[in-house]
């Protein structure tokens, strides 16, 4: 989420919490080969990069400190 907030697309192992919270906002990679292929796609396909960069920025806004601090105040 930190990288996403700066528009850096995220390639990660599809752990359960990623799938639940970030399913359309990160690129799942179940192996090193998947990761390499996804990173190459990000490098050479601008529209693919832009799609994940923009989506990640929007999703990361949910985790902005202003939003999280409001949740703490409710405790």
One Martini backbone bead per residue (centre of mass of N, CA, C, O) as a GRO file, in nm:
protein
   75
    1UNK     BB    1   0.056   0.064  -0.019
    2UNK     BB    2   0.291   0.256  -0.017
    3UNK     BB    3   0.364   0.230  -0.316
    4UNK     BB    4   0.082   0.293  -0.430
    5UNK     BB    5   0.072   0.597  -0.323
    6UNK     BB    6   0.312   0.653  -0.563
    7UNK     BB    7   0.243   0.469  -0.828
    8UNK     BB    8   0.340   0.173  -0.757
    9UNK     BB    9   0.329  -0.115  -0.877
   10UNK     BB   10   0.219  -0.441  -0.757
   11UNK     BB   11   0.412  -0.734  -0.699
   12UNK     BB   12   0.267  -1.040  -0.559
   13UNK     BB   13   0.193  -1.263  -0.350
   14UNK     BB   14  -0.123  -1.434  -0.310
   15UNK     BB   15  -0.230  -1.353  -0.039
   16UNK     BB   16  -0.508  -1.345   0.140
   17UNK     BB   17  -0.503  -1.036   0.217
   18UNK     BB   18  -0.464  -0.933  -0.071
   19UNK     BB   19  -0.719  -1.054  -0.194
   20UNK     BB   20  -0.921  -0.915  -0.006
   21UNK     BB   21  -0.808  -0.600  -0.026
   22UNK     BB   22  -0.630  -0.608  -0.339
   23UNK     BB   23  -0.725  -0.775  -0.596
   24UNK     BB   24  -0.723  -0.515  -0.826
   25UNK     BB   25  -0.424  -0.370  -0.718
   26UNK     BB   26  -0.259  -0.627  -0.793
   27UNK     BB   27   0.001  -0.848  -0.903
   28UNK     BB   28   0.003  -1.172  -0.928
   29UNK     BB   29   0.272  -1.402  -0.800
   30UNK     BB   30   0.353  -1.754  -0.779
   31UNK     BB   31   0.632  -1.685  -0.922
   32UNK     BB   32   0.917  -1.587  -1.063
   33UNK     BB   33   0.812  -1.594  -1.353
   34UNK     BB   34   0.565  -1.416  -1.302
   35UNK     BB   35   0.718  -1.171  -1.204
   36UNK     BB   36   0.890  -1.118  -1.453
   37UNK     BB   37   0.654  -1.087  -1.651
   38UNK     BB   38   0.514  -0.847  -1.504
   39UNK     BB   39   0.753  -0.649  -1.509
   40UNK     BB   40   0.781  -0.642  -1.816
   41UNK     BB   41   0.499  -0.536  -1.868
   42UNK     BB   42   0.537  -0.271  -1.711
   43UNK     BB   43   0.784  -0.169  -1.881
   44UNK     BB   44   0.645  -0.208  -2.194
   45UNK     BB   45   0.336  -0.130  -2.087
   46UNK     BB   46   0.194   0.159  -2.023
   47UNK     BB   47  -0.111   0.086  -1.981
   48UNK     BB   48  -0.058  -0.120  -1.758
   49UNK     BB   49   0.085   0.065  -1.563
   50UNK     BB   50  -0.131   0.290  -1.541
   51UNK     BB   51  -0.359   0.119  -1.431
   52UNK     BB   52  -0.212   0.037  -1.159
   53UNK     BB   53  -0.128   0.315  -1.061
   54UNK     BB   54  -0.409   0.448  -1.038
   55UNK     BB   55  -0.548   0.233  -0.864
   56UNK     BB   56  -0.345   0.245  -0.625
   57UNK     BB   57  -0.388   0.535  -0.540
   58UNK     BB   58  -0.688   0.509  -0.471
   59UNK     BB   59  -0.663   0.279  -0.263
   60UNK     BB   60  -0.454   0.417  -0.067
   61UNK     BB   61  -0.646   0.638   0.045
   62UNK     BB   62  -0.782   0.452   0.259
   63UNK     BB   63  -0.482   0.455   0.425
   64UNK     BB   64  -0.479   0.719   0.517
   65UNK     BB   65  -0.419   0.878   0.808
   66UNK     BB   66  -0.691   1.030   0.822
   67UNK     BB   67  -0.862   0.765   0.811
   68UNK     BB   68  -0.730   0.600   1.041
   69UNK     BB   69  -0.763   0.803   1.277
   70UNK     BB   70  -1.075   0.780   1.286
   71UNK     BB   71  -1.078   0.488   1.385
   72UNK     BB   72  -0.931   0.540   1.656
   73UNK     BB   73  -1.148   0.738   1.773
   74UNK     BB   74  -1.375   0.505   1.791
   75UNK     BB   75  -1.239   0.322   2.029
   0.00000   0.00000   0.00000
